[in-house]
Amino acid sequence: MNNLDLEKLKYPIGKFITPSAYSAEYLSSKIEEITLFPEKLKQETIYLSDEQLNTPYRPDGWTVRQVIHHCAESHMNCFIRIKWALTENNPVIKAYDETLWSELPDNLQMPIQPTLTLLEGLHFRLAFIMKNLSEGELEKSFIHPENNSEYKIKQIIATYAWHGNHHLAQITTLKKYKNWK
């Protein structure tokens, strides 16, 4: 497998592209994607066997199980970061090592149902808070310590809509390749 093929498996919908503008319509569509993500993920994964869940989505990649658990962990961090940005003045958030987290026993062995349930509640809360942000709140931000960059809440909405779609596409691409139902 060449690097181009690996890149396509790693980023089946492409890398995140920062939009040139964040219109109300654009943000509304991204919030809708965030709202729908848990159900889409559930529909694609709930009937997979343990063997299928333990299959990497690409060579040297995470298993489907790890991807599902990662989504919950990443999106929980998103929720907390939005809360910090709304309640503190441009806070420096806490980074985490997603690779090390993915290697913990819960990510490697735990059933996916509790995580799918967690995502339903989490995304309901994410969408609720996102739908009720004022224009000023959309401009609130936090600093990520790994690159010392500032991220506005409106950017986070777009990023996490992409993030869910990105990981969902990794799973659906694998299912199609393996001819799984």
Buried (B, 14 or more C-beta within 10 A) or exposed (E): EEEEEBEBBBEBEEEBEEEEEBEEEBBEEBBEBBBBBBEBBBEBBEEBEEEBBBBBBBEEBBBBBBBBBBBBBBBBBBBEBBBBBEEEEEBEBEEEEBEEBBEEEBBBEBEBEEBBEBBBEBBEEBBEBBEEBEEEBBEBBBBBEEEEEEBBBBBBBBBBBBBBBBBBBBBBBBBEEEEBE
